[in-house]
């Protein structure tokens, strides 16, 4: 993974919704980074399932099963 | 949580980096939703730590400990 896809601004908003007055830029980047890592794991798992089903398009059901595998929910 | 903060476009890019040719819009939304849920949990936990330290500003160390608590990493 080269550059981070998830932007900082939504991370600031998530933290403010959680009650924070302010969020340091480094903290927002740290949150974006961990969500990007989890998202990448889920996307890779979802793509494996799509390929297994003979597709190169990821559908909702691929994401759903990948979430269960990666997060166990 | 009312509206979703994490946009669909970065989810499409994550999935394409994972190898997918295409990603359905619903699949991208599903991925955004789960990352938003995890991000919200981490942000709430981070805010609790910040408050405990007498701050209303979330710093990197709050996010770091919150990630360990929420994801166990």
Backbone of each chain as nested JSON, in Angstrom:
{
  "chains": [
    {"id": "A", "residues": [
      {"number": 1, "name": "UNK", "atoms": {"N": [0.852, -1.173, 0.0], "CA": [0.0, 0.0, 0.0], "C": [0.894, 1.231, 0.0]}},
      {"number": 2, "name": "UNK", "atoms": {"N": [0.74, 2.076, -0.97], "CA": [1.577, 3.268, -1.036], "C": [0.919, 4.457, -0.329]}},
      {"number": 3, "name": "UNK", "atoms": {"N": [0.012, 5.136, -1.009], "CA": [-0.592, 6.289, -0.348], "C": [-1.924, 5.903, 0.304]}},
      {"number": 4, "name": "UNK", "atoms": {"N": [-2.268, 6.668, 1.334], "CA": [-3.488, 6.378, 2.104], "C": [-4.709, 6.927, 1.365]}},
      {"number": 5, "name": "UNK", "atoms": {"N": [-5.743, 6.073, 1.238], "CA": [-6.957, 6.481, 0.509], "C": [-7.938, 7.234, 1.399]}},
      {"number": 6, "name": "UNK", "atoms": {"N": [-7.996, 6.836, 2.669], "CA": [-8.98, 7.436, 3.576], "C": [-8.464, 8.797, 4.056]}},
      {"number": 7, "name": "UNK", "atoms": {"N": [-9.29, 9.813, 3.865], "CA": [-8.867, 11.188, 4.142], "C": [-8.931, 11.531, 5.628]}},
      {"number": 8, "name": "UNK", "atoms": {"N": [-8.26, 12.586, 5.993], "CA": [-8.216, 13.012, 7.383], "C": [-9.508, 13.688, 7.851]}},
      {"number": 9, "name": "UNK", "atoms": {"N": [-10.148, 14.447, 6.96], "CA": [-11.324, 15.226, 7.37], "C": [-12.436, 14.361, 7.98]}},
      {"number": 10, "name": "UNK", "atoms": {"N": [-12.795, 13.221, 7.352], "CA": [-13.834, 12.395, 7.99], "C": [-13.405, 11.846, 9.351]}},
      {"number": 11, "name": "UNK", "atoms": {"N": [-12.107, 11.658, 9.551], "CA": [-11.621, 11.175, 10.85], "C": [-11.838, 12.243, 11.929]}},
      {"number": 12, "name": "UNK", "atoms": {"N": [-11.559, 13.5, 11.554], "CA": [-11.841, 14.606, 12.478], "C": [-13.328, 14.616, 12.85]}},
      {"number": 13, "name": "UNK", "atoms": {"N": [-14.184, 14.425, 11.833], "CA": [-15.629, 14.481, 12.116], "C": [-16.062, 13.322, 13.009]}},
      {"number": 14, "name": "UNK", "atoms": {"N": [-15.52, 12.117, 12.77], "CA": [-15.851, 10.97, 13.635], "C": [-15.482, 11.28, 15.079]}},
      {"number": 15, "name": "UNK", "atoms": {"N": [-14.297, 11.854, 15.283], "CA": [-13.828, 12.149, 16.645], "C": [-14.663, 13.245, 17.29]}},
      {"number": 16, "name": "UNK", "atoms": {"N": [-15.098, 14.215, 16.502], "CA": [-15.935, 15.278, 17.066], "C": [-17.314, 14.737, 17.426]}},
      {"number": 17, "name": "UNK", "atoms": {"N": [-17.84, 13.833, 16.593], "CA": [-19.108, 13.184, 16.94], "C": [-18.971, 12.411, 18.247]}},
      {"number": 18, "name": "UNK", "atoms": {"N": [-17.765, 11.895, 18.507], "CA": [-17.522, 11.115, 19.725], "C": [-17.399, 12.032, 20.941]}},
      {"number": 19, "name": "UNK", "atoms": {"N": [-17.356, 13.35, 20.726], "CA": [-17.353, 14.283, 21.84], "C": [-16.154, 15.211, 21.902]}},
      {"number": 20, "name": "UNK", "atoms": {"N": [-15.127, 14.946, 21.104], "CA": [-13.896, 15.747, 21.196], "C": [-14.111, 17.165, 20.686]}},
      {"number": 21, "name": "UNK", "atoms": {"N": [-13.464, 18.118, 21.37], "CA": [-13.461, 19.507, 20.888], "C": [-12.518, 19.619, 19.695]}},
      {"number": 22, "name": "UNK", "atoms": {"N": [-11.328, 19.027, 19.872], "CA": [-10.313, 19.101, 18.828], "C": [-9.644, 17.748, 18.676]}},
      {"number": 23, "name": "UNK", "atoms": {"N": [-9.024, 17.556, 17.528], "CA": [-8.319, 16.32, 17.234], "C": [-7.004, 16.709, 16.581]}},
      {"number": 24, "name": "UNK", "atoms": {"N": [-5.885, 16.221, 17.084], "CA": [-4.622, 16.589, 16.452], "C": [-4.555, 15.955, 15.067]}},
      {"number": 25, "name": "UNK", "atoms": {"N": [-3.812, 16.609, 14.164], "CA": [-3.723, 16.097, 12.797], "C": [-3.101, 14.7, 12.799]}},
      {"number": 26, "name": "UNK", "atoms": {"N": [-2.084, 14.51, 13.655], "CA": [-1.427, 13.195, 13.728], "C": [-2.395, 12.124, 14.219]}},
      {"number": 27, "name": "UNK", "atoms": {"N": [-3.277, 12.49, 15.157], "CA": [-4.261, 11.529, 15.672], "C": [-5.238, 11.129, 14.562]}},
      {"number": 28, "name": "UNK", "atoms": {"N": [-5.684, 12.113, 13.778], "CA": [-6.605, 11.826, 12.671], "C": [-5.929, 10.908, 11.643]}},
      {"number": 29, "name": "UNK", "atoms": {"N": [-4.645, 11.16, 11.382], "CA": [-3.904, 10.322, 10.422], "C": [-3.745, 8.902, 10.945]}},
      {"number": 30, "name": "UNK", "atoms": {"N": [-3.524, 8.773, 12.248], "CA": [-3.371, 7.454, 12.866], "C": [-4.666, 6.65, 12.739]}},
      {"number": 31, "name": "UNK", "atoms": {"N": [-5.782, 7.326, 12.955], "CA": [-7.083, 6.658, 12.836], "C": [-7.333, 6.255, 11.379]}},
      {"number": 32, "name": "UNK", "atoms": {"N": [-7.013, 7.157, 10.444], "CA": [-7.185, 6.839, 9.02], "C": [-6.339, 5.624, 8.642]}},
      {"number": 33, "name": "UNK", "atoms": {"N": [-5.119, 5.577, 9.186], "CA": [-4.191, 4.497, 8.838], "C": [-4.724, 3.135, 9.276]}},
      {"number": 34, "name": "UNK", "atoms": {"N": [-5.24, 3.073, 10.504], "CA": [-5.715, 1.775, 10.993], "C": [-6.98, 1.346, 10.241]}},
      {"number": 35, "name": "UNK", "atoms": {"N": [-7.847, 2.303, 9.906], "CA": [-9.053, 1.949, 9.145], "C": [-8.682, 1.505, 7.732]}},
      {"number": 36, "name": "UNK", "atoms": {"N": [-7.655, 2.134, 7.181], "CA": [-7.181, 1.736, 5.851], "C": [-6.637, 0.295, 5.88]}},
      {"number": 37, "name": "UNK", "atoms": {"N": [-5.893, -0.029, 6.944], "CA": [-5.352, -1.393, 7.071], "C": [-6.475, -2.425, 7.148]}},
      {"number": 38, "name": "UNK", "atoms": {"N": [-7.484, -2.122, 7.977], "CA": [-8.609, -3.055, 8.124], "C": [-9.378, -3.141, 6.81]}},
      {"number": 39, "name": "UNK", "atoms": {"N": [-9.595, -1.997, 6.181], "CA": [-10.324, -1.964, 4.908], "C": [-9.606, -2.749, 3.831]}},
      {"number": 40, "name": "UNK", "atoms": {"N": [-8.279, -2.654, 3.815], "CA": [-7.49, -3.384, 2.821], "C": [-7.6, -4.895, 3.048]}},
      {"number": 41, "name": "UNK", "atoms": {"N": [-7.543, -5.298, 4.309], "CA": [-7.691, -6.729, 4.624], "C": [-9.044, -7.245, 4.143]}},
      {"number": 42, "name": "UNK", "atoms": {"N": [-10.091, -6.473, 4.43], "CA": [-11.445, -6.88, 4.035], "C": [-11.544, -6.922, 2.513]}},
      {"number": 43, "name": "UNK", "atoms": {"N": [-10.997, -5.912, 1.829], "CA": [-11.075, -5.85, 0.365], "C": [-10.349, -7.042, -0.267]}},
      {"number": 44, "name": "UNK", "atoms": {"N": [-9.181, -7.395, 0.273], "CA": [-8.432, -8.532, -0.283], "C": [-9.189, -9.832, -0.093]}},
      {"number": 45, "name": "UNK", "atoms": {"N": [-9.767, -9.991, 1.1], "CA": [-10.553, -11.198, 1.389], "C": [-11.771, -11.245, 0.448]}},
      {"number": 46, "name": "UNK", "atoms": {"N": [-12.44, -10.094, 0.278], "CA": [-13.625, -10.012, -0.582], "C": [-13.266, -10.361, -2.028]}},
      {"number": 47, "name": "UNK", "atoms": {"N": [-12.108, -9.884, -2.467], "CA": [-11.683, -10.173, -3.839], "C": [-11.416, -11.672, -4.013]}},
      {"number": 48, "name": "UNK", "atoms": {"N": [-10.817, -12.312, -3.007], "CA": [-10.614, -13.767, -3.079], "C": [-11.944, -14.495, -3.255]}},
      {"number": 49, "name": "UNK", "atoms": {"N": [-12.959, -14.046, -2.518], "CA": [-14.271, -14.685, -2.634], "C": [-14.88, -14.433, -4.008]}},
      {"number": 50, "name": "UNK", "atoms": {"N": [-14.742, -13.208, -4.507], "CA": [-15.281, -12.885, -5.838], "C": [-14.617, -13.76, -6.9]}},
      {"number": 51, "name": "UNK", "atoms": {"N": [-13.292, -13.865, -6.842], "CA": [-12.556, -14.693, -7.796], "C": [-13.008, -16.149, -7.718]}},
      {"number": 52, "name": "UNK", "atoms": {"N": [-13.202, -16.615, -6.499], "CA": [-13.619, -18.004, -6.276], "C": [-14.978, -18.264, -6.916]}},
      {"number": 53, "name": "UNK", "atoms": {"N": [-15.8, -17.193, -6.97], "CA": [-17.126, -17.306, -7.59], "C": [-17.058, -16.977, -9.078]}},
      {"number": 54, "name": "UNK", "atoms": {"N": [-15.847, -16.805, -9.615], "CA": [-15.688, -16.569, -11.051], "C": [-15.931, -15.139, -11.479]}},
      {"number": 55, "name": "UNK", "atoms": {"N": [-15.806, -14.198, -10.532], "CA": [-16.008, -12.778, -10.863], "C": [-14.763, -11.962, -10.561]}},
      {"number": 56, "name": "UNK", "atoms": {"N": [-14.626, -10.822, -11.265], "CA": [-13.583, -9.861, -10.886], "C": [-14.234, -8.58, -10.368]}},
      {"number": 57, "name": "UNK", "atoms": {"N": [-15.562, -8.661, -10.191], "CA": [-16.315, -7.56, -9.585], "C": [-16.66, -7.942, -8.147]}},
      {"number": 58, "name": "UNK", "atoms": {"N": [-16.344, -7.062, -7.237], "CA": [-16.7, -7.313, -5.835], "C": [-18.142, -6.871, -5.6]}},
      {"number": 59, "name": "UNK", "atoms": {"N": [-18.945, -7.819, -5.072], "CA": [-20.341, -7.513, -4.743], "C": [-20.517, -7.43, -3.236]}},
      {"number": 60, "name": "UNK", "atoms": {"N": [-21.709, -6.972, -2.825], "CA": [-21.976, -6.827, -1.389], "C": [-21.744, -8.122, -0.63]}},
      {"number": 61, "name": "UNK", "atoms": {"N": [-22.181, -9.251, -1.209], "CA": [-22.034, -10.512, -0.472], "C": [-20.566, -10.87, -0.24]}},
      {"number": 62, "name": "UNK", "atoms": {"N": [-19.694, -10.454, -1.145], "CA": [-18.247, -10.693, -0.944], "C": [-17.736, -9.881, 0.252]}},
      {"number": 63, "name": "UNK", "atoms": {"N": [-18.195, -8.623, 0.32], "CA": [-17.779, -7.761, 1.442], "C": [-18.332, -8.321, 2.75]}},
      {"number": 64, "name": "UNK", "atoms": {"N": [-19.588, -8.777, 2.703], "CA": [-20.221, -9.284, 3.931], "C": [-19.469, -10.481, 4.496]}},
      {"number": 65, "name": "UNK", "atoms": {"N": [-19.137, -11.442, 3.626], "CA": [-18.439, -12.625, 4.138], "C": [-17.02, -12.246, 4.562]}},
      {"number": 66, "name": "UNK", "atoms": {"N": [-16.392, -11.317, 3.84], "CA": [-15.034, -10.885, 4.192], "C": [-15.017, -10.199, 5.561]}},
      {"number": 67, "name": "UNK", "atoms": {"N": [-16.049, -9.409, 5.848], "CA": [-16.147, -8.751, 7.162], "C": [-16.222, -9.81, 8.264]}},
      {"number": 68, "name": "UNK", "atoms": {"N": [-17.054, -10.84, 8.018], "CA": [-17.166, -11.899, 9.042], "C": [-15.821, -12.581, 9.255]}},
      {"number": 69, "name": "UNK", "atoms": {"N": [-15.094, -12.822, 8.169], "CA": [-13.796, -13.502, 8.294], "C": [-12.764, -12.622, 9.003]}},
      {"number": 70, "name": "UNK", "atoms": {"N": [-12.724, -11.348, 8.613], "CA": [-11.662, -10.463, 9.124], "C": [-11.975, -9.957, 10.537]}},
      {"number": 71, "name": "UNK", "atoms": {"N": [-13.237, -9.574, 10.759], "CA": [-13.592, -8.983, 12.063], "C": [-14.25, -9.997, 12.961]}},
      {"number": 72, "name": "UNK", "atoms": {"N": [-14.751, -11.055, 12.369], "CA": [-15.426, -12.072, 13.172], "C": [-16.758, -11.601, 13.698]}},
      {"number": 73, "name": "UNK", "atoms": {"N": [-17.463, -10.798, 12.868], "CA": [-18.807, -10.346, 13.307], "C": [-19.877, -10.827, 12.343]}}
    ]},
    {"id": "B", "residues": [
      {"number": 1, "name": "UNK", "atoms": {"N": [-25.4, 7.456, 15.265], "CA": [-24.703, 7.937, 14.068], "C": [-25.727, 8.195, 12.979]}},
      {"number": 2, "name": "UNK", "atoms": {"N": [-25.747, 9.378, 12.462], "CA": [-26.729, 9.685, 11.429], "C": [-26.175, 9.44, 10.028]}},
      {"number": 3, "name": "UNK", "atoms": {"N": [-25.42, 10.393, 9.496], "CA": [-24.912, 10.154, 8.141], "C": [-23.488, 9.613, 8.182]}},
      {"number": 4, "name": "UNK", "atoms": {"N": [-23.144, 8.879, 7.13], "CA": [-21.829, 8.229, 7.073], "C": [-20.77, 9.245, 6.644]}},
      {"number": 5, "name": "UNK", "atoms": {"N": [-19.661, 9.262, 7.373], "CA": [-18.597, 10.228, 7.076], "C": [-17.638, 9.715, 6.0]}},
      {"number": 6, "name": "UNK", "atoms": {"N": [-17.402, 8.4, 6.021], "CA": [-16.415, 7.831, 5.101], "C": [-17.041, 7.677, 3.717]}},
      {"number": 7, "name": "UNK", "atoms": {"N": [-16.397, 8.241, 2.721], "CA": [-16.961, 8.289, 1.371], "C": [-16.784, 6.968, 0.621]}},
      {"number": 8, "name": "UNK", "atoms": {"N": [-17.567, 6.821, -0.441], "CA": [-17.512, 5.6, -1.24], "C": [-16.276, 5.505, -2.133]}},
      {"number": 9, "name": "UNK", "atoms": {"N": [-15.832, 6.646, -2.67], "CA": [-14.73, 6.628, -3.645], "C": [-13.461, 5.96, -3.101]}},
      {"number": 10, "name": "UNK", "atoms": {"N": [-13.024, 6.286, -1.863], "CA": [-11.834, 5.59, -1.362], "C": [-12.041, 4.09, -1.177]}},
      {"number": 11, "name": "UNK", "atoms": {"N": [-13.287, 3.679, -0.928], "CA": [-13.576, 2.241, -0.788], "C": [-13.392, 1.532, -2.135]}},
      {"number": 12, "name": "UNK", "atoms": {"N": [-13.851, 2.203, -3.207], "CA": [-13.634, 1.655, -4.548], "C": [-12.138, 1.489, -4.813]}},
      {"number": 13, "name": "UNK", "atoms": {"N": [-11.368, 2.515, -4.424], "CA": [-9.919, 2.458, -4.683], "C": [-9.255, 1.342, -3.876]}},
      {"number": 14, "name": "UNK", "atoms": {"N": [-9.666, 1.18, -2.61], "CA": [-9.109, 0.083, -1.796], "C": [-9.361, -1.259, -2.468]}},
      {"number": 15, "name": "UNK", "atoms": {"N": [-10.583, -1.447, -2.964], "CA": [-10.952, -2.732, -3.58], "C": [-10.197, -2.941, -4.892]}},
      {"number": 16, "name": "UNK", "atoms": {"N": [-9.981, -1.879, -5.634], "CA": [-9.233, -2.018, -6.896], "C": [-7.771, -2.326, -6.614]}},
      {"number": 17, "name": "UNK", "atoms": {"N": [-7.214, -1.704, -5.578], "CA": [-5.848, -2.054, -5.171], "C": [-5.757, -3.53, -4.789]}},
      {"number": 18, "name": "UNK", "atoms": {"N": [-6.854, -4.063, -4.247], "CA": [-6.87, -5.471, -3.835], "C": [-6.986, -6.401, -5.035]}},
      {"number": 19, "name": "UNK", "atoms": {"N": [-7.237, -5.827, -6.232], "CA": [-7.247, -6.636, -7.441], "C": [-8.542, -6.613, -8.238]}},
      {"number": 20, "name": "UNK", "atoms": {"N": [-9.603, -6.059, -7.661], "CA": [-10.91, -6.085, -8.327], "C": [-10.943, -5.19, -9.56]}},
      {"number": 21, "name": "UNK", "atoms": {"N": [-11.629, -5.678, -10.604], "CA": [-11.873, -4.836, -11.784], "C": [-12.934, -3.793, -11.472]}},
      {"number": 22, "name": "UNK", "atoms": {"N": [-13.996, -4.269, -10.838], "CA": [-15.111, -3.39, -10.501], "C": [-15.607, -3.702, -9.095]}},
      {"number": 23, "name": "UNK", "atoms": {"N": [-16.328, -2.744, -8.53], "CA": [-16.888, -2.885, -7.184], "C": [-18.296, -2.323, -7.249]}},
      {"number": 24, "name": "UNK", "atoms": {"N": [-19.277, -3.094, -6.822], "CA": [-20.638, -2.552, -6.865], "C": [-20.748, -1.416, -5.862]}},
      {"number": 25, "name": "UNK", "atoms": {"N": [-21.644, -0.469, -6.152], "CA": [-21.806, 0.689, -5.266], "C": [-22.245, 0.225, -3.875]}},
      {"number": 26, "name": "UNK", "atoms": {"N": [-23.137, -0.775, -3.832], "CA": [-23.614, -1.279, -2.534], "C": [-22.472, -1.904, -1.744]}},
      {"number": 27, "name": "UNK", "atoms": {"N": [-21.552, -2.59, -2.449], "CA": [-20.411, -3.208, -1.772], "C": [-19.501, -2.139, -1.179]}},
      {"number": 28, "name": "UNK", "atoms": {"N": [-19.268, -1.066, -1.938], "CA": [-18.43, 0.031, -1.441], "C": [-19.074, 0.673, -0.21]}},
      {"number": 29, "name": "UNK", "atoms": {"N": [-20.394, 0.825, -0.242], "CA": [-21.11, 1.409, 0.902], "C": [-21.021, 0.51, 2.123]}},
      {"number": 30, "name": "UNK", "atoms": {"N": [-21.104, -0.794, 1.895], "CA": [-21.035, -1.765, 2.994], "C": [-19.659, -1.69, 3.669]}},
      {"number": 31, "name": "UNK", "atoms": {"N": [-18.632, -1.577, 2.846], "CA": [-17.268, -1.466, 3.39], "C": [-17.111, -0.151, 4.167]}},
      {"number": 32, "name": "UNK", "atoms": {"N": [-17.631, 0.943, 3.601], "CA": [-17.56, 2.238, 4.291], "C": [-18.276, 2.153, 5.636]}},
      {"number": 33, "name": "UNK", "atoms": {"N": [-19.418, 1.459, 5.65], "CA": [-20.233, 1.383, 6.875], "C": [-19.491, 0.67, 7.995]}},
      {"number": 34, "name": "UNK", "atoms": {"N": [-18.855, -0.444, 7.658], "CA": [-18.171, -1.199, 8.713], "C": [-16.939, -0.441, 9.207]}},
      {"number": 35, "name": "UNK", "atoms": {"N": [-16.234, 0.241, 8.306], "CA": [-15.069, 1.027, 8.746], "C": [-15.512, 2.211, 9.603]}},
      {"number": 36, "name": "UNK", "atoms": {"N": [-16.668, 2.778, 9.265], "CA": [-17.215, 3.868, 10.072], "C": [-17.564, 3.38, 11.485]}},
      {"number": 37, "name": "UNK", "atoms": {"N": [-18.136, 2.183, 11.56], "CA": [-18.489, 1.625, 12.878], "C": [-17.237, 1.42, 13.735]}},
      {"number": 38, "name": "UNK", "atoms": {"N": [-16.206, 0.848, 13.111], "CA": [-14.962, 0.602, 13.852], "C": [-14.313, 1.934, 14.235]}},
      {"number": 39, "name": "UNK", "atoms": {"N": [-14.304, 2.87, 13.29], "CA": [-13.716, 4.18, 13.545], "C": [-14.435, 4.905, 14.671]}},
      {"number": 40, "name": "UNK", "atoms": {"N": [-15.75, 4.779, 14.72], "CA": [-16.536, 5.419, 15.78], "C": [-16.207, 4.813, 17.135]}},
      {"number": 41, "name": "UNK", "atoms": {"N": [-16.09, 3.484, 17.174], "CA": [-15.727, 2.816, 18.437], "C": [-14.373, 3.312, 18.934]}},
      {"number": 42, "name": "UNK", "atoms": {"N": [-13.404, 3.378, 18.008], "CA": [-12.055, 3.828, 18.388], "C": [-12.097, 5.284, 18.856]}},
      {"number": 43, "name": "UNK", "atoms": {"N": [-12.837, 6.128, 18.131], "CA": [-12.912, 7.554, 18.485], "C": [-13.537, 7.744, 19.865]}},
      {"number": 44, "name": "UNK", "atoms": {"N": [-14.587, 6.972, 20.171], "CA": [-15.238, 7.091, 21.486], "C": [-14.291, 6.667, 22.602]}},
      {"number": 45, "name": "UNK", "atoms": {"N": [-13.609, 5.565, 22.351], "CA": [-12.651, 5.07, 23.343], "C": [-11.525, 6.101, 23.528]}},
      {"number": 46, "name": "UNK", "atoms": {"N": [-11.03, 6.663, 22.419], "CA": [-9.951, 7.657, 22.475], "C": [-10.404, 8.891, 23.254]}},
      {"number": 47, "name": "UNK", "atoms": {"N": [-11.652, 9.291, 23.045], "CA": [-12.174, 10.467, 23.755], "C": [-12.254, 10.195, 25.259]}},
      {"number": 48, "name": "UNK", "atoms": {"N": [-12.66, 8.983, 25.631], "CA": [-12.679, 8.621, 27.054], "C": [-11.292, 8.774, 27.669]}},
      {"number": 49, "name": "UNK", "atoms": {"N": [-10.28, 8.329, 26.953], "CA": [-8.91, 8.441, 27.467], "C": [-8.478, 9.903, 27.551]}},
      {"number": 50, "name": "UNK", "atoms": {"N": [-8.815, 10.679, 26.54], "CA": [-8.462, 12.101, 26.553], "C": [-9.108, 12.798, 27.753]}},
      {"number": 51, "name": "UNK", "atoms": {"N": [-10.391, 12.535, 27.968], "CA": [-11.105, 13.134, 29.104], "C": [-10.458, 12.724, 30.419]}},
      {"number": 52, "name": "UNK", "atoms": {"N": [-10.094, 11.456, 30.488], "CA": [-9.474, 10.921, 31.703], "C": [-8.174, 11.65, 32.002]}},
      {"number": 53, "name": "UNK", "atoms": {"N": [-7.497, 12.097, 30.933], "CA": [-6.237, 12.83, 31.077], "C": [-6.487, 14.34, 31.201]}},
      {"number": 54, "name": "UNK", "atoms": {"N": [-7.765, 14.724, 31.303], "CA": [-8.1, 16.131, 31.505], "C": [-8.081, 16.965, 30.234]}},
      {"number": 55, "name": "UNK", "atoms": {"N": [-8.225, 16.299, 29.08], "CA": [-8.25, 17.021, 27.8], "C": [-9.555, 16.794, 27.056]}},
      {"number": 56, "name": "UNK", "atoms": {"N": [-9.897, 17.744, 26.19], "CA": [-11.013, 17.512, 25.272], "C": [-10.49, 17.45, 23.831]}},
      {"number": 57, "name": "UNK", "atoms": {"N": [-9.162, 17.441, 23.732], "CA": [-8.506, 17.265, 22.435], "C": [-7.97, 15.834, 22.35]}},
      {"number": 58, "name": "UNK", "atoms": {"N": [-8.31, 15.146, 21.272], "CA": [-7.789, 13.796, 21.075], "C": [-6.401, 13.885, 20.456]}},
      {"number": 59, "name": "UNK", "atoms": {"N": [-5.429, 13.229, 21.108], "CA": [-4.059, 13.189, 20.603], "C": [-3.742, 11.781, 20.08]}},
      {"number": 60, "name": "UNK", "atoms": {"N": [-2.596, 11.67, 19.423], "CA": [-2.208, 10.381, 18.844], "C": [-2.185, 9.271, 19.89]}},
      {"number": 61, "name": "UNK", "atoms": {"N": [-1.666, 9.573, 21.087], "CA": [-1.568, 8.509, 22.095], "C": [-2.944, 8.001, 22.517]}},
      {"number": 62, "name": "UNK", "atoms": {"N": [-3.963, 8.862, 22.461], "CA": [-5.327, 8.415, 22.777], "C": [-5.826, 7.435, 21.713]}},
      {"number": 63, "name": "UNK", "atoms": {"N": [-5.534, 7.772, 20.447], "CA": [-5.948, 6.881, 19.351], "C": [-5.2, 5.561, 19.454]}},
      {"number": 64, "name": "UNK", "atoms": {"N": [-3.914, 5.639, 19.772], "CA": [-3.109, 4.41, 19.846], "C": [-3.632, 3.455, 20.92]}},
      {"number": 65, "name": "UNK", "atoms": {"N": [-3.921, 3.977, 22.103], "CA": [-4.408, 3.078, 23.159], "C": [-5.819, 2.588, 22.806]}},
      {"number": 66, "name": "UNK", "atoms": {"N": [-6.618, 3.449, 22.187], "CA": [-7.979, 3.055, 21.809], "C": [-7.949, 1.924, 20.764]}},
      {"number": 67, "name": "UNK", "atoms": {"N": [-7.005, 2.005, 19.834], "CA": [-6.876, 0.946, 18.817], "C": [-6.556, -0.377, 19.517]}},
      {"number": 68, "name": "UNK", "atoms": {"N": [-5.635, -0.324, 20.479], "CA": [-5.287, -1.564, 21.198], "C": [-6.493, -2.129, 21.926]}},
      {"number": 69, "name": "UNK", "atoms": {"N": [-7.301, -1.255, 22.525], "CA": [-8.479, -1.716, 23.275], "C": [-9.539, -2.287, 22.332]}},
      {"number": 70, "name": "UNK", "atoms": {"N": [-9.781, -1.589, 21.224], "CA": [-10.888, -1.969, 20.331], "C": [-10.506, -3.138, 19.426]}},
      {"number": 71, "name": "UNK", "atoms": {"N": [-9.309, -3.085, 18.867], "CA": [-8.904, -4.122, 17.895], "C": [-8.047, -5.175, 18.549]}},
      {"number": 72, "name": "UNK", "atoms": {"N": [-7.458, -4.833, 19.695], "CA": [-6.588, -5.793, 20.365], "C": [-5.281, -5.994, 19.637]}},
      {"number": 73, "name": "UNK", "atoms": {"N": [-4.777, -4.894, 19.065], "CA": [-3.471, -5.018, 18.374], "C": [-2.432, -4.091, 18.987]}}
    ]}
  ]
}
